[in-house]
Amino acid sequence: MSLIASSAQKVIPPGRIDLAIGQPSPRLLPFAAMAQAAAHAGADPERLLLSYGTEQGDGRFREALAHLLGPLYGRAVDPAELLVTNGASQALDLVCTLFSRTGDRILVEEPTYFLARKIFADHGLTPVALPMDEEGLVVEAVAEALRGAKPAFLYTIPTYHNPTSRCLSTERRRRLAELSRDRGLLVVADEVYHPLAYETPPPPPLASFCREAEILSLGSFSKILAPGLRLGWLQADPRRIRRFTACGLLDSGGGLNPYTSGIVRGALELGLVETHLALLKATYRPRLLALCTALRKALPPEVRFLQPEGGFFVWLEFPDGVDTEALLDPALERGLEFMPGPRFSNRNALRNCMRLSFAYFEIPDLEEGAARLGRLVRETPAGVAFGDRR
Ligand SMILES: Cc1ncc(COP(=O)(O)O)c(C=O)c1O
């Protein structure tokens, strides 16, 4: 077992094509760039990198981050709107700590990011599932849900949604921002995939409405540089940022991740993050095209999916009656893994759906994975709904 595999959160057995894993392959991790950035940051004459950091996060890092985000978001970003975090997961956990209490209702999408569900469960929150369609979250359903008791917040993934890869339309973003402003609805927008656009740029992030509506936008270096950095940011109106900088966690420990953010500032100043992001996009786009082509070839035509325009995932919808949970064991026996739909459901539904990721494996493995999936659904009893085609 290699050192990387042994220290990884998830170890993939040899021979398995694990399309459940939603993270970059080791080959895509920027070791050389980070060494260069660390050397640049180490020349810090004030020797502050290893001190307790200012609560909001180092101003020079936030400035460099704002420069990165401006072109990605299509509008200038004010460093005063940014708070440094240990990644989107930690930011979400802190949002729950500061803006909800055990037993509160929160609004979430159906389906939603499966591990966000776990963070909400840790805080004893009750998710109310709202429908999505091809344009993303159905905003009318949010308005409807606000007729009852006010939820602590809405959690949404507007761009290249996990798991569906759908994008909330421009019009719905505007409408959601209006609802947030008019009804005082706190919207937690998880925008970690926004920079990973492979076709036309997505609509403006919900972050761009943060001055006029109650929006907390979460971003992360996990998807554009490396997840092991555990570095991200929260973007909000500076008045709302103060709720974070005054909290006990930051008061006691100082700003989050000053050392890593100092090194990543080096990477930003040297232009290495843009270069790496360009490499990621140039790698993921052909992978996504290859996977979708291979799926079209391998799967019966009743299996529906939209070719994503960004992010990490392809969301498959099988005919009703196909049980993707039941397909998992036979899949593992055939050296294939995927994420069954119910993991993303707030109602233990979506049994006929599954999520595949093209971020980890290279094209030949993605093609082989699609072929294994095709054989699996045609040859196992859990693929019941294909009738004569099996
Ligand atoms: C929607 C979404 N949010 C958050 C995360 C985790 O981000 P981080 O590594 O910054 O904690 C992921 C990772 O898969 C994700 O898909």
The ligand as an SDF file (V2000), in Angstrom:
LIG
                    3D

 16 16  0  0  0  0  0  0  0  0999 V2000
  -21.3210   20.2520   -1.7170 C   0  0  0  0  0  0  0  0  0  0  0  0
  -20.0880   20.0430   -0.9060 C   0  0  0  0  0  0  0  0  0  0  0  0
  -19.8530   20.8170    0.1440 N   0  0  0  0  0  0  0  0  0  0  0  0
  -18.7620   20.6720    0.9120 C   0  0  0  0  0  0  0  0  0  0  0  0
  -17.8380   19.6910    0.6430 C   0  0  0  0  0  0  0  0  0  0  0  0
  -16.6490   19.5310    1.5450 C   0  0  0  0  0  0  0  0  0  0  0  0
  -15.8040   20.6430    1.3640 O   0  0  0  0  0  0  0  0  0  0  0  0
  -14.5100   20.8440    2.2630 P   0  0  0  0  0  0  0  0  0  0  0  0
  -13.4930   19.8500    1.8200 O   0  0  0  0  0  0  0  0  0  0  0  0
  -14.1040   22.2520    1.9580 O   0  0  0  0  0  0  0  0  0  0  0  0
  -14.8850   20.6590    3.6770 O   0  0  0  0  0  0  0  0  0  0  0  0
  -18.0320   18.8520   -0.4440 C   0  0  0  0  0  0  0  0  0  0  0  0
  -17.0620   17.7840   -0.7360 C   0  0  0  0  0  0  0  0  0  0  0  0
  -17.3650   16.7860   -1.3620 O   0  0  0  0  0  0  0  0  0  0  0  0
  -19.1810   19.0350   -1.2390 C   0  0  0  0  0  0  0  0  0  0  0  0
  -19.4350   18.2430   -2.2790 O   0  0  0  0  0  0  0  0  0  0  0  0
  1  2  1  0
  2  3  1  0
  2 15  2  0
  3  4  2  0
  4  5  1  0
  5  6  1  0
  5 12  2  0
  6  7  1  0
  7  8  1  0
  8  9  2  0
  8 10  1  0
  8 11  1  0
 12 13  1  0
 12 15  1  0
 13 14  2  0
 15 16  1  0
M  END
$$$$
